[in-house]
Amino acid sequence: MSWATPHFGTGSLTANPPTGRRVALVAVATLIALAAAVVGGLVIGPTSIGTTRVVGDVASHLGLGHSTLTPLQSSIIWQFRAPRMVLGLLAGSMLAVAGGTYQGVFRNPLADPYLLGVAAGAGLGATIAIVDVGGGLTTPYWTPLLAFVGAMVAVAVTWVIGGRGLRSNTSTLILAGVAVASLFTSTQTFLQQQSSTNSIARVYIWLLGSLASASWSSVLLVLPYVAICLLICVAAGRALDVMSVGEDESRSLGLPVQRVRFVVIVASSLGTAAIVSAVGLIGFVGIIVPHIVRLLVGTSYRRILPLSVAFGAAFLVFADTIARTVLAPSELPLGVVTAIVGAPVFVIILSLRRRMVT
Amino acid sequence: MSTVEIDNLSVRAGSATLISDVSLNVEAGTWCTIIGPNGAGKTTLVETVAGLRRASKGTVSISGELVGSMNERERAKRVALVPQHPTVPSGMSVRDYVALGRTPYHGLLRAPSAVDRRAVDDVLTRLSLDEFSRRDVITLSGGERQRMVLARALAQSTMVMVLDEPITGLDLRHQMTMLELLQKEVHECGLTVLATLHDLTLAGQFADRLVLLNHGEVVLDGPSSEVVRSEELAACYEMKLRVVEVDGADVVIPVRH
C-alpha cells in the first residue's frame, strides 16, 4: 500500500485540525468584519454622513426611531451606497463559495470560478454587446444579458467537449475549459481589434469589474440565482469532504460522484455567471478567500464554504469601499483592488502558518 | 447461498481483456485471497466486486443482489474497500477520516446520528486509534495510517470487505498486525474478506482459501495448504518455489536459479 500525495499542504495554521472553539472564534471575527464592512459600505463615501446618523436612518427604516438625514443624504444612502453594498455582498459571497467548491470538486488548489470558461464566455458576450456587433445591441441592457449567455454557453461547451464531465476525469474537463477559454478570448480579441478605441476602453473597464452601476434592479436580478446557488454549494460541503479522498474511494463510500460533480459545477457556474453579468470580471476573490478561510479553519468544506460566504462578502465590500474612495471622485477598478488587498493578506497568513507549524 | 458470487465474469478495457470468465464464490465469514503475478487481474477483480468497474460479461452478486444494479449508497452498505493506494487528505483528523465510512448511512445533507458516532467510536477503540483521533491524518506513520484506512472500511459496517494489497510498504510487524486485526474481524464479527496479496507466505497463513489468477483467468482454487504446494503456482511465477513448514505454518521460499 502506498499513499497518495496531499493536495492542499497541511491546510491550516495549526499542526492538528483546528478545534471547534477556534472555528467558533474565526466565525465570530468574520461576522464582526462583515458587519464592519456593511456599515463602512454605507457610511464611507465622498459625501460625509456621520456613522450614527446613517445607523439611525437604517434603524428608522426598521421602525426604530427617527431618521435625521436630509432627503438628499437619504437618497445617497439608499439609491447609491446600499444597492452597491448589497451587490458587493452577493458578488463576494458567490465568487468565494464558487471558488471553494471548484477547488473541492476538482481537488485542485488553483481552481477558481472562471476555470471552465465563465470569464472568457462572459467577456465575449459583453464585448459583443459593447462593440455592438450586428447593430442594435445598445448597452447597458444587452451587456449583462449577453455576458450571462456567453458565460453559460462557454461552460456548456466545456462540459460537452470534456466528455460531459460524467465519464471523463476532472483533468479532461479542466483541459477542455482551457481550450474553450482560449477560443472565446481569441474571438473577443478579434472583435476588440475591429472596434473603435472608445469601445476597447469600455470593454477593458468591464473586464476589470466594477460595482459602480449597481442598482436595486440589478440586485433583484441576481439575487434568486445567487441565493439558490449559494444554498446548493454550501450544502455540498459534506460531499466535497468525502471527495477529498478521490473519485474511486468516494464511490466506494457511497457517494454518487458524477451527480454531485454535475450539480456543484452547474450551481457554481450559474451563480458566477449571474454575478459576472452584473459586475464584470472581478478576479482573485474566488481563489484567495477560500484559501484564507482554509488556513484559518482547516480543510473541511463544511467549514470553508459557510465561512467563505461571510468572508467573501466582507472582503469584496471592503475592497469596493477602497476602490470608490481612494481616488474619489474617480474610481479604481475593483479587480485591481481585490488583488492589491488580497495578495498581501494571503502572504501574511501563509507566513503566519509557516511560523506556527515549524 | 454464498456471500460473494462471481459468475462467469469478464472485464475489458478497450481491446484488452483484463479478466476472463472468472467464477468464484466466497462463503460468509471466510477469508479468500487472490494471488498471482503482476498483471494477473487481481486488482481488476476486487475493484469489480467493489463496484468500481463494470463487467463486460457475467455478474457479481453480494448476498444474492447484483452489484451492478445497486446504486453507490446501497453498494457501500454491503461492501467496503481498502484500496491499494489510499488518498490521505491533509488537514483531516483521524476521527473525521474514519467517520467517512458512515457516509452511506447518514447521507450527504444530514449530520451523523448518535448511531454513526457510536460506530466510529467503537471502531477507533477496536483498532486502538483512540489516542490519535484528533491528530491530522498525515502525521501518522505508515502502520497507523494502515489501521486508519481499515477502520474507515470497518465503520461502513458491511458484510464484505475487499482489500487490494493491504500490507504493501509495511514492515513485517505491521504486516502481521494488520492481517491479525483483519482475521479477528473475520472470526469474531463474521466478516467476509476478499483480498489480494503478493506475499505468498502470509497469504497462505491467513486465508481460508487461495485463488491463483494468471492472465485474467483462474488457474487454481483451493485450500491454502494445497495451492501453495501446487506446481501451477511455481509455473505462474515462472520460478522455483519451496514450501517449508515452520511451527505448523507454511513458508513459501523462492529459490534462485
Interface residues (C-beta under 8 A of the other chain):
Chain A: M1 S2 W3 A4 P6 H7 F8 G9 T10 G11 S12 A15 N16 P17 A235 A236 R238 A239 D241 V242 S244 V245 G246 D248 E249 R251 S252 L253 G254 L255 P256 V257 V260 R294 G298 T299 S300
Chain B: E47 A50 G51 L52 N71 E72 R73 R75 A76 K77 V79 A80 L81 P83 Q84 H85 P86 T87 V88 P89 S90 G91 M92 S93 D96 L100 G101 T103 P104 L108 L109 R134 R135 D136 I138 T139 G142 R145 Q146 V149 R152 Q156 E165 P166 I167 T168 G169 L170
